[in-house]
Amino acid sequence: MKKLYRSTTDRKIAGICGGLAEMYDVDPLAVRLVAIALLLVTGLFPLTVVYLLAWWLVPRRESSFPQPPPA
């Protein structure tokens, strides 16, 4: 079972849509377009609250690239 993480490579604001796209193996643009459509249909408040909660609760995926050693 895949776990939801915020994307660190495919992000525009917080990486929530990129993380959902990685989890379900779909195009991130499609996830963002669905999110914008939901935002317009339901009004700004509900989806904004859900996005902010997800930003706070969903852990960030640690990069798989090695980090340079501190100088």
PDB file with SEQRES, HELIX, SHEET and CRYST1 records, atoms N, CA, C and O in Angstrom:
SEQRES   1 A   71  MET LYS LYS LEU TYR ARG SER THR THR ASP ARG LYS ILE          
SEQRES   2 A   71  ALA GLY ILE CYS GLY GLY LEU ALA GLU MET TYR ASP VAL          
SEQRES   3 A   71  ASP PRO LEU ALA VAL ARG LEU VAL ALA ILE ALA LEU LEU          
SEQRES   4 A   71  LEU VAL THR GLY LEU PHE PRO LEU THR VAL VAL TYR LEU          
SEQRES   5 A   71  LEU ALA TRP TRP LEU VAL PRO ARG ARG GLU SER SER PHE          
SEQRES   6 A   71  PRO GLN PRO PRO PRO ALA                                      
HELIX    1 AA1 ILE A   16  TYR A   24  1                                   9    
HELIX    2 AA2 PRO A   28  THR A   42  1                                  15    
HELIX    3 AA3 LEU A   44  LEU A   57  1                                  14    
CRYST1    1.000    1.000    1.000  90.00  90.00  90.00 P 1           1          
ATOM      1  N   MET A   1       0.843  -1.178   0.000  1.00  0.00           N  
ATOM      2  CA  MET A   1       0.000   0.000   0.000  1.00  0.00           C  
ATOM      3  C   MET A   1       0.888   1.241   0.000  1.00  0.00           C  
ATOM      4  O   MET A   1       1.834   1.340   0.782  1.00  0.00           O  
ATOM      5  N   LYS A   2       0.575   2.178  -0.880  1.00  0.00           N  
ATOM      6  CA  LYS A   2       1.361   3.395  -0.972  1.00  0.00           C  
ATOM      7  C   LYS A   2       0.930   4.386   0.096  1.00  0.00           C  
ATOM      8  O   LYS A   2      -0.233   4.424   0.498  1.00  0.00           O  
ATOM      9  N   LYS A   3       1.880   5.182   0.546  1.00  0.00           N  
ATOM     10  CA  LYS A   3       1.603   6.185   1.561  1.00  0.00           C  
ATOM     11  C   LYS A   3       1.698   7.570   0.929  1.00  0.00           C  
ATOM     12  O   LYS A   3       2.507   7.799   0.030  1.00  0.00           O  
ATOM     13  N   LEU A   4       0.872   8.477   1.403  1.00  0.00           N  
ATOM     14  CA  LEU A   4       0.853   9.830   0.871  1.00  0.00           C  
ATOM     15  C   LEU A   4       1.947  10.663   1.518  1.00  0.00           C  
ATOM     16  O   LEU A   4       2.042  10.747   2.742  1.00  0.00           O  
ATOM     17  N   TYR A   5       2.769  11.277   0.679  1.00  0.00           N  
ATOM     18  CA  TYR A   5       3.795  12.213   1.105  1.00  0.00           C  
ATOM     19  C   TYR A   5       3.668  13.468   0.261  1.00  0.00           C  
ATOM     20  O   TYR A   5       3.193  13.418  -0.874  1.00  0.00           O  
ATOM     21  N   ARG A   6       4.096  14.598   0.820  1.00  0.00           N  
ATOM     22  CA  ARG A   6       4.175  15.820   0.024  1.00  0.00           C  
ATOM     23  C   ARG A   6       5.387  15.705  -0.886  1.00  0.00           C  
ATOM     24  O   ARG A   6       6.471  15.325  -0.443  1.00  0.00           O  
ATOM     25  N   SER A   7       5.204  16.031  -2.139  1.00  0.00           N  
ATOM     26  CA  SER A   7       6.291  15.932  -3.101  1.00  0.00           C  
ATOM     27  C   SER A   7       7.304  17.048  -2.871  1.00  0.00           C  
ATOM     28  O   SER A   7       6.935  18.190  -2.599  1.00  0.00           O  
ATOM     29  N   THR A   8       8.576  16.706  -2.984  1.00  0.00           N  
ATOM     30  CA  THR A   8       9.628  17.716  -2.884  1.00  0.00           C  
ATOM     31  C   THR A   8      10.158  18.090  -4.255  1.00  0.00           C  
ATOM     32  O   THR A   8      10.838  19.105  -4.402  1.00  0.00           O  
ATOM     33  N   THR A   9       9.854  17.277  -5.265  1.00  0.00           N  
ATOM     34  CA  THR A   9      10.354  17.552  -6.604  1.00  0.00           C  
ATOM     35  C   THR A   9       9.297  18.162  -7.510  1.00  0.00           C  
ATOM     36  O   THR A   9       9.630  18.975  -8.372  1.00  0.00           O  
ATOM     37  N   ASP A  10       8.047  17.798  -7.341  1.00  0.00           N  
ATOM     38  CA  ASP A  10       6.969  18.294  -8.200  1.00  0.00           C  
ATOM     39  C   ASP A  10       5.989  19.071  -7.343  1.00  0.00           C  
ATOM     40  O   ASP A  10       4.927  18.567  -6.975  1.00  0.00           O  
ATOM     41  N   ARG A  11       6.361  20.311  -7.028  1.00  0.00           N  
ATOM     42  CA  ARG A  11       5.531  21.105  -6.148  1.00  0.00           C  
ATOM     43  C   ARG A  11       5.399  22.510  -6.699  1.00  0.00           C  
ATOM     44  O   ARG A  11       6.307  23.037  -7.341  1.00  0.00           O  
ATOM     45  N   LYS A  12       4.254  23.097  -6.434  1.00  0.00           N  
ATOM     46  CA  LYS A  12       4.019  24.497  -6.775  1.00  0.00           C  
ATOM     47  C   LYS A  12       3.879  25.315  -5.499  1.00  0.00           C  
ATOM     48  O   LYS A  12       4.458  26.396  -5.392  1.00  0.00           O  
ATOM     49  N   ILE A  13       3.121  24.815  -4.533  1.00  0.00           N  
ATOM     50  CA  ILE A  13       2.953  25.511  -3.253  1.00  0.00           C  
ATOM     51  C   ILE A  13       3.502  24.635  -2.137  1.00  0.00           C  
ATOM     52  O   ILE A  13       4.557  24.925  -1.572  1.00  0.00           O  
ATOM     53  N   ALA A  14       2.790  23.570  -1.824  1.00  0.00           N  
ATOM     54  CA  ALA A  14       3.219  22.722  -0.709  1.00  0.00           C  
ATOM     55  C   ALA A  14       3.553  21.294  -1.125  1.00  0.00           C  
ATOM     56  O   ALA A  14       4.110  20.541  -0.326  1.00  0.00           O  
ATOM     57  N   GLY A  15       3.228  20.905  -2.351  1.00  0.00           N  
ATOM     58  CA  GLY A  15       3.515  19.550  -2.812  1.00  0.00           C  
ATOM     59  C   GLY A  15       2.400  18.565  -2.597  1.00  0.00           C  
ATOM     60  O   GLY A  15       2.587  17.366  -2.801  1.00  0.00           O  
ATOM     61  N   ILE A  16       1.230  19.047  -2.185  1.00  0.00           N  
ATOM     62  CA  ILE A  16       0.097  18.141  -1.934  1.00  0.00           C  
ATOM     63  C   ILE A  16      -0.379  17.501  -3.237  1.00  0.00           C  
ATOM     64  O   ILE A  16      -0.513  16.280  -3.306  1.00  0.00           O  
ATOM     65  N   CYS A  17      -0.631  18.292  -4.254  1.00  0.00           N  
ATOM     66  CA  CYS A  17      -1.113  17.752  -5.533  1.00  0.00           C  
ATOM     67  C   CYS A  17      -0.054  16.856  -6.176  1.00  0.00           C  
ATOM     68  O   CYS A  17      -0.386  15.810  -6.734  1.00  0.00           O  
ATOM     69  N   GLY A  18       1.205  17.254  -6.101  1.00  0.00           N  
ATOM     70  CA  GLY A  18       2.282  16.417  -6.623  1.00  0.00           C  
ATOM     71  C   GLY A  18       2.374  15.095  -5.886  1.00  0.00           C  
ATOM     72  O   GLY A  18       2.623  14.056  -6.498  1.00  0.00           O  
ATOM     73  N   GLY A  19       2.174  15.127  -4.575  1.00  0.00           N  
ATOM     74  CA  GLY A  19       2.181  13.895  -3.791  1.00  0.00           C  
ATOM     75  C   GLY A  19       1.027  12.977  -4.129  1.00  0.00           C  
ATOM     76  O   GLY A  19       1.194  11.760  -4.208  1.00  0.00           O  
ATOM     77  N   LEU A  20      -0.146  13.560  -4.331  1.00  0.00           N  
ATOM     78  CA  LEU A  20      -1.300  12.748  -4.738  1.00  0.00           C  
ATOM     79  C   LEU A  20      -1.063  12.126  -6.109  1.00  0.00           C  
ATOM     80  O   LEU A  20      -1.419  10.970  -6.341  1.00  0.00           O  
ATOM     81  N   ALA A  21      -0.465  12.891  -7.013  1.00  0.00           N  
ATOM     82  CA  ALA A  21      -0.169  12.376  -8.346  1.00  0.00           C  
ATOM     83  C   ALA A  21       0.834  11.228  -8.281  1.00  0.00           C  
ATOM     84  O   ALA A  21       0.688  10.236  -8.995  1.00  0.00           O  
ATOM     85  N   GLU A  22       1.847  11.356  -7.434  1.00  0.00           N  
ATOM     86  CA  GLU A  22       2.818  10.272  -7.274  1.00  0.00           C  
ATOM     87  C   GLU A  22       2.158   9.034  -6.668  1.00  0.00           C  
ATOM     88  O   GLU A  22       2.449   7.906  -7.067  1.00  0.00           O  
ATOM     89  N   MET A  23       1.281   9.255  -5.716  1.00  0.00           N  
ATOM     90  CA  MET A  23       0.633   8.139  -5.028  1.00  0.00           C  
ATOM     91  C   MET A  23      -0.260   7.331  -5.974  1.00  0.00           C  
ATOM     92  O   MET A  23      -0.254   6.100  -5.949  1.00  0.00           O  
ATOM     93  N   TYR A  24      -1.028   8.045  -6.810  1.00  0.00           N  
ATOM     94  CA  TYR A  24      -1.952   7.369  -7.719  1.00  0.00           C  
ATOM     95  C   TYR A  24      -1.393   7.184  -9.127  1.00  0.00           C  
ATOM     96  O   TYR A  24      -2.090   6.691 -10.013  1.00  0.00           O  
ATOM     97  N   ASP A  25      -0.125   7.581  -9.335  1.00  0.00           N  
ATOM     98  CA  ASP A  25       0.556   7.422 -10.616  1.00  0.00           C  
ATOM     99  C   ASP A  25      -0.235   8.065 -11.762  1.00  0.00           C  
ATOM    100  O   ASP A  25      -0.512   7.432 -12.780  1.00  0.00           O  
ATOM    101  N   VAL A  26      -0.585   9.332 -11.567  1.00  0.00           N  
ATOM    102  CA  VAL A  26      -1.265  10.113 -12.597  1.00  0.00           C  
ATOM    103  C   VAL A  26      -0.478  11.401 -12.827  1.00  0.00           C  
ATOM    104  O   VAL A  26       0.456  11.718 -12.090  1.00  0.00           O  
ATOM    105  N   ASP A  27      -0.871  12.126 -13.853  1.00  0.00           N  
ATOM    106  CA  ASP A  27      -0.212  13.374 -14.192  1.00  0.00           C  
ATOM    107  C   ASP A  27      -0.529  14.443 -13.137  1.00  0.00           C  
ATOM    108  O   ASP A  27      -1.697  14.639 -12.801  1.00  0.00           O  
ATOM    109  N   PRO A  28       0.479  15.131 -12.614  1.00  0.00           N  
ATOM    110  CA  PRO A  28       0.232  16.155 -11.596  1.00  0.00           C  
ATOM    111  C   PRO A  28      -0.651  17.294 -12.103  1.00  0.00           C  
ATOM    112  O   PRO A  28      -1.399  17.891 -11.328  1.00  0.00           O  
ATOM    113  N   LEU A  29      -0.569  17.596 -13.390  1.00  0.00           N  
ATOM    114  CA  LEU A  29      -1.413  18.647 -13.951  1.00  0.00           C  
ATOM    115  C   LEU A  29      -2.887  18.276 -13.833  1.00  0.00           C  
ATOM    116  O   LEU A  29      -3.720  19.137 -13.550  1.00  0.00           O  
ATOM    117  N   ALA A  30      -3.219  16.998 -14.047  1.00  0.00           N  
ATOM    118  CA  ALA A  30      -4.604  16.553 -13.919  1.00  0.00           C  
ATOM    119  C   ALA A  30      -5.092  16.720 -12.483  1.00  0.00           C  
ATOM    120  O   ALA A  30      -6.227  17.140 -12.262  1.00  0.00           O  
ATOM    121  N   VAL A  31      -4.255  16.398 -11.514  1.00  0.00           N  
ATOM    122  CA  VAL A  31      -4.636  16.549 -10.104  1.00  0.00           C  
ATOM    123  C   VAL A  31      -4.854  18.020  -9.782  1.00  0.00           C  
ATOM    124  O   VAL A  31      -5.802  18.369  -9.077  1.00  0.00           O  
ATOM    125  N   ARG A  32      -3.978  18.887 -10.296  1.00  0.00           N  
ATOM    126  CA  ARG A  32      -4.125  20.327 -10.045  1.00  0.00           C  
ATOM    127  C   ARG A  32      -5.386  20.887 -10.694  1.00  0.00           C  
ATOM    128  O   ARG A  32      -6.068  21.729 -10.108  1.00  0.00           O  
ATOM    129  N   LEU A  33      -5.699  20.418 -11.909  1.00  0.00           N  
ATOM    130  CA  LEU A  33      -6.923  20.881 -12.575  1.00  0.00           C  
ATOM    131  C   LEU A  33      -8.179  20.432 -11.830  1.00  0.00           C  
ATOM    132  O   LEU A  33      -9.141  21.192 -11.728  1.00  0.00           O  
ATOM    133  N   VAL A  34      -8.177  19.214 -11.313  1.00  0.00           N  
ATOM    134  CA  VAL A  34      -9.308  18.735 -10.512  1.00  0.00           C  
ATOM    135  C   VAL A  34      -9.421  19.560  -9.233  1.00  0.00           C  
ATOM    136  O   VAL A  34     -10.527  19.904  -8.813  1.00  0.00           O  
ATOM    137  N   ALA A  35      -8.295  19.877  -8.615  1.00  0.00           N  
ATOM    138  CA  ALA A  35      -8.317  20.689  -7.402  1.00  0.00           C  
ATOM    139  C   ALA A  35      -8.866  22.081  -7.676  1.00  0.00           C  
ATOM    140  O   ALA A  35      -9.634  22.612  -6.873  1.00  0.00           O  
ATOM    141  N   ILE A  36      -8.484  22.681  -8.803  1.00  0.00           N  
ATOM    142  CA  ILE A  36      -8.998  24.005  -9.161  1.00  0.00           C  
ATOM    143  C   ILE A  36     -10.488  23.931  -9.452  1.00  0.00           C  
ATOM    144  O   ILE A  36     -11.240  24.823  -9.059  1.00  0.00           O  
ATOM    145  N   ALA A  37     -10.927  22.870 -10.142  1.00  0.00           N  
ATOM    146  CA  ALA A  37     -12.354  22.710 -10.419  1.00  0.00           C  
ATOM    147  C   ALA A  37     -13.143  22.569  -9.122  1.00  0.00           C  
ATOM    148  O   ALA A  37     -14.196  23.187  -8.969  1.00  0.00           O  
ATOM    149  N   LEU A  38     -12.648  21.765  -8.190  1.00  0.00           N  
ATOM    150  CA  LEU A  38     -13.315  21.631  -6.888  1.00  0.00           C  
ATOM    151  C   LEU A  38     -13.326  22.946  -6.128  1.00  0.00           C  
ATOM    152  O   LEU A  38     -14.300  23.274  -5.450  1.00  0.00           O  
ATOM    153  N   LEU A  39     -12.243  23.692  -6.243  1.00  0.00           N  
ATOM    154  CA  LEU A  39     -12.150  24.991  -5.589  1.00  0.00           C  
ATOM    155  C   LEU A  39     -13.236  25.935  -6.105  1.00  0.00           C  
ATOM    156  O   LEU A  39     -13.870  26.650  -5.329  1.00  0.00           O  
ATOM    157  N   LEU A  40     -13.440  25.928  -7.411  1.00  0.00           N  
ATOM    158  CA  LEU A  40     -14.444  26.812  -8.001  1.00  0.00           C  
ATOM    159  C   LEU A  40     -15.871  26.341  -7.730  1.00  0.00           C  
ATOM    160  O   LEU A  40     -16.770  27.161  -7.539  1.00  0.00           O  
ATOM    161  N   VAL A  41     -16.082  25.033  -7.712  1.00  0.00           N  
ATOM    162  CA  VAL A  41     -17.431  24.497  -7.512  1.00  0.00           C  
ATOM    163  C   VAL A  41     -17.878  24.642  -6.060  1.00  0.00           C  
ATOM    164  O   VAL A  41     -19.023  25.012  -5.797  1.00  0.00           O  
ATOM    165  N   THR A  42     -16.982  24.352  -5.116  1.00  0.00           N  
ATOM    166  CA  THR A  42     -17.385  24.368  -3.710  1.00  0.00           C  
ATOM    167  C   THR A  42     -17.178  25.721  -3.046  1.00  0.00           C  
ATOM    168  O   THR A  42     -17.621  25.937  -1.918  1.00  0.00           O  
ATOM    169  N   GLY A  43     -16.522  26.608  -3.724  1.00  0.00           N  
ATOM    170  CA  GLY A  43     -16.190  27.881  -3.096  1.00  0.00           C  
ATOM    171  C   GLY A  43     -14.784  27.793  -2.539  1.00  0.00           C  
ATOM    172  O   GLY A  43     -14.225  26.701  -2.436  1.00  0.00           O  
ATOM    173  N   LEU A  44     -14.221  28.901  -2.188  1.00  0.00           N  
ATOM    174  CA  LEU A  44     -12.832  28.929  -1.749  1.00  0.00           C  
ATOM    175  C   LEU A  44     -12.603  28.274  -0.401  1.00  0.00           C  
ATOM    176  O   LEU A  44     -11.562  27.649  -0.194  1.00  0.00           O  
ATOM    177  N   PHE A  45     -13.531  28.397   0.505  1.00  0.00           N  
ATOM    178  CA  PHE A  45     -13.289  28.014   1.890  1.00  0.00           C  
ATOM    179  C   PHE A  45     -13.041  26.519   2.121  1.00  0.00           C  
ATOM    180  O   PHE A  45     -12.027  26.177   2.730  1.00  0.00           O  
ATOM    181  N   PRO A  46     -13.919  25.609   1.665  1.00  0.00           N  
ATOM    182  CA  PRO A  46     -13.725  24.193   2.037  1.00  0.00           C  
ATOM    183  C   PRO A  46     -12.405  23.603   1.536  1.00  0.00           C  
ATOM    184  O   PRO A  46     -11.675  22.981   2.307  1.00  0.00           O  
ATOM    185  N   LEU A  47     -12.099  23.790   0.268  1.00  0.00           N  
ATOM    186  CA  LEU A  47     -10.879  23.198  -0.265  1.00  0.00           C  
ATOM    187  C   LEU A  47      -9.637  23.881   0.300  1.00  0.00           C  
ATOM    188  O   LEU A  47      -8.606  23.236   0.486  1.00  0.00           O  
ATOM    189  N   THR A  48      -9.727  25.162   0.569  1.00  0.00           N  
ATOM    190  CA  THR A  48      -8.593  25.870   1.165  1.00  0.00           C  
ATOM    191  C   THR A  48      -8.281  25.307   2.548  1.00  0.00           C  
ATOM    192  O   THR A  48      -7.114  25.110   2.889  1.00  0.00           O  
ATOM    193  N   VAL A  49      -9.298  25.051   3.332  1.00  0.00           N  
ATOM    194  CA  VAL A  49      -9.103  24.476   4.665  1.00  0.00           C  
ATOM    195  C   VAL A  49      -8.507  23.072   4.563  1.00  0.00           C  
ATOM    196  O   VAL A  49      -7.587  22.738   5.310  1.00  0.00           O  
ATOM    197  N   VAL A  50      -9.017  22.252   3.653  1.00  0.00           N  
ATOM    198  CA  VAL A  50      -8.510  20.896   3.482  1.00  0.00           C  
ATOM    199  C   VAL A  50      -7.054  20.935   3.018  1.00  0.00           C  
ATOM    200  O   VAL A  50      -6.233  20.152   3.495  1.00  0.00           O  
ATOM    201  N   TYR A  51      -6.728  21.838   2.094  1.00  0.00           N  
ATOM    202  CA  TYR A  51      -5.355  21.949   1.605  1.00  0.00           C  
ATOM    203  C   TYR A  51      -4.406  22.377   2.720  1.00  0.00           C  
ATOM    204  O   TYR A  51      -3.315  21.823   2.854  1.00  0.00           O  
ATOM    205  N   LEU A  52      -4.813  23.353   3.511  1.00  0.00           N  
ATOM    206  CA  LEU A  52      -3.967  23.812   4.615  1.00  0.00           C  
ATOM    207  C   LEU A  52      -3.780  22.728   5.673  1.00  0.00           C  
ATOM    208  O   LEU A  52      -2.690  22.580   6.227  1.00  0.00           O  
ATOM    209  N   LEU A  53      -4.839  21.970   5.954  1.00  0.00           N  
ATOM    210  CA  LEU A  53      -4.711  20.848   6.895  1.00  0.00           C  
ATOM    211  C   LEU A  53      -3.767  19.778   6.349  1.00  0.00           C  
ATOM    212  O   LEU A  53      -2.946  19.231   7.085  1.00  0.00           O  
ATOM    213  N   ALA A  54      -3.891  19.484   5.054  1.00  0.00           N  
ATOM    214  CA  ALA A  54      -3.005  18.492   4.451  1.00  0.00           C  
ATOM    215  C   ALA A  54      -1.559  18.974   4.483  1.00  0.00           C  
ATOM    216  O   ALA A  54      -0.644  18.183   4.711  1.00  0.00           O  
ATOM    217  N   TRP A  55      -1.352  20.269   4.256  1.00  0.00           N  
ATOM    218  CA  TRP A  55      -0.005  20.841   4.299  1.00  0.00           C  
ATOM    219  C   TRP A  55       0.608  20.637   5.684  1.00  0.00           C  
ATOM    220  O   TRP A  55       1.809  20.395   5.813  1.00  0.00           O  
ATOM    221  N   TRP A  56      -0.212  20.735   6.693  1.00  0.00           N  
ATOM    222  CA  TRP A  56       0.254  20.602   8.063  1.00  0.00           C  
ATOM    223  C   TRP A  56       0.425  19.137   8.482  1.00  0.00           C  
ATOM    224  O   TRP A  56       1.360  18.809   9.212  1.00  0.00           O  
ATOM    225  N   LEU A  57      -0.479  18.250   8.022  1.00  0.00           N  
ATOM    226  CA  LEU A  57      -0.502  16.868   8.499  1.00  0.00           C  
ATOM    227  C   LEU A  57       0.290  15.874   7.658  1.00  0.00           C  
ATOM    228  O   LEU A  57       0.829  14.908   8.199  1.00  0.00           O  
ATOM    229  N   VAL A  58       0.370  16.088   6.351  1.00  0.00           N  
ATOM    230  CA  VAL A  58       1.028  15.121   5.475  1.00  0.00           C  
ATOM    231  C   VAL A  58       2.536  15.330   5.542  1.00  0.00           C  
ATOM    232  O   VAL A  58       3.014  16.446   5.336  1.00  0.00           O  
ATOM    233  N   PRO A  59       3.284  14.281   5.825  1.00  0.00           N  
ATOM    234  CA  PRO A  59       4.746  14.438   5.928  1.00  0.00           C  
ATOM    235  C   PRO A  59       5.383  14.664   4.561  1.00  0.00           C  
ATOM    236  O   PRO A  59       4.875  14.212   3.535  1.00  0.00           O  
ATOM    237  N   ARG A  60       6.503  15.373   4.574  1.00  0.00           N  
ATOM    238  CA  ARG A  60       7.243  15.645   3.351  1.00  0.00           C  
ATOM    239  C   ARG A  60       8.108  14.438   3.028  1.00  0.00           C  
ATOM    240  O   ARG A  60       8.736  13.851   3.909  1.00  0.00           O  
ATOM    241  N   ARG A  61       8.131  14.075   1.744  1.00  0.00           N  
ATOM    242  CA  ARG A  61       8.987  12.964   1.316  1.00  0.00           C  
ATOM    243  C   ARG A  61      10.426  13.449   1.340  1.00  0.00           C  
ATOM    244  O   ARG A  61      10.755  14.497   0.786  1.00  0.00           O  
ATOM    245  N   GLU A  62      11.270  12.673   1.987  1.00  0.00           N  
ATOM    246  CA  GLU A  62      12.691  13.013   2.022  1.00  0.00           C  
ATOM    247  C   GLU A  62      13.294  12.724   0.654  1.00  0.00           C  
ATOM    248  O   GLU A  62      12.970  11.715   0.028  1.00  0.00           O  
ATOM    249  N   SER A  63      14.143  13.580   0.209  1.00  0.00           N  
ATOM    250  CA  SER A  63      14.759  13.451  -1.105  1.00  0.00           C  
ATOM    251  C   SER A  63      15.592  12.184  -1.164  1.00  0.00           C  
ATOM    252  O   SER A  63      16.266  11.825  -0.199  1.00  0.00           O  
ATOM    253  N   SER A  64      15.541  11.514  -2.301  1.00  0.00           N  
ATOM    254  CA  SER A  64      16.348  10.307  -2.492  1.00  0.00           C  
ATOM    255  C   SER A  64      17.742  10.656  -2.983  1.00  0.00           C  
ATOM    256  O   SER A  64      18.598   9.777  -3.087  1.00  0.00           O  
ATOM    257  N   PHE A  65      17.985  11.935  -3.287  1.00  0.00           N  
ATOM    258  CA  PHE A  65      19.292  12.369  -3.735  1.00  0.00           C  
ATOM    259  C   PHE A  65      20.187  12.600  -2.521  1.00  0.00           C  
ATOM    260  O   PHE A  65      19.734  13.132  -1.507  1.00  0.00           O  
ATOM    261  N   PRO A  66      21.439  12.209  -2.619  1.00  0.00           N  
ATOM    262  CA  PRO A  66      22.330  12.442  -1.473  1.00  0.00           C  
ATOM    263  C   PRO A  66      22.586  13.925  -1.271  1.00  0.00           C  
ATOM    264  O   PRO A  66      22.760  14.680  -2.228  1.00  0.00           O  
ATOM    265  N   GLN A  67      22.605  14.318  -0.033  1.00  0.00           N  
ATOM    266  CA  GLN A  67      22.851  15.714   0.319  1.00  0.00           C  
ATOM    267  C   GLN A  67      24.351  15.948   0.409  1.00  0.00           C  
ATOM    268  O   GLN A  67      25.090  15.081   0.876  1.00  0.00           O  
ATOM    269  N   PRO A  68      24.806  17.118  -0.039  1.00  0.00           N  
ATOM    270  CA  PRO A  68      26.249  17.394   0.083  1.00  0.00           C  
ATOM    271  C   PRO A  68      26.628  17.546   1.549  1.00  0.00           C  
ATOM    272  O   PRO A  68      25.816  17.999   2.356  1.00  0.00           O  
ATOM    273  N   PRO A  69      27.847  17.173   1.898  1.00  0.00           N  
ATOM    274  CA  PRO A  69      28.270  17.295   3.292  1.00  0.00           C  
ATOM    275  C   PRO A  69      28.378  18.769   3.688  1.00  0.00           C  
ATOM    276  O   PRO A  69      28.699  19.612   2.850  1.00  0.00           O  
ATOM    277  N   PRO A  70      28.112  19.082   4.951  1.00  0.00           N  
ATOM    278  CA  PRO A  70      28.218  20.474   5.384  1.00  0.00           C  
ATOM    279  C   PRO A  70      29.671  20.956   5.299  1.00  0.00           C  
ATOM    280  O   PRO A  70      30.615  20.204   5.542  1.00  0.00           O  
ATOM    281  N   ALA A  71      29.811  22.228   4.949  1.00  0.00           N  
ATOM    282  CA  ALA A  71      31.160  22.797   4.778  1.00  0.00           C  
ATOM    283  C   ALA A  71      31.766  23.205   6.113  1.00  0.00           C  
ATOM    284  O   ALA A  71      32.892  23.700   6.154  1.00  0.00           O  
TER     285      ALA A  71                                                      
END                                                                             
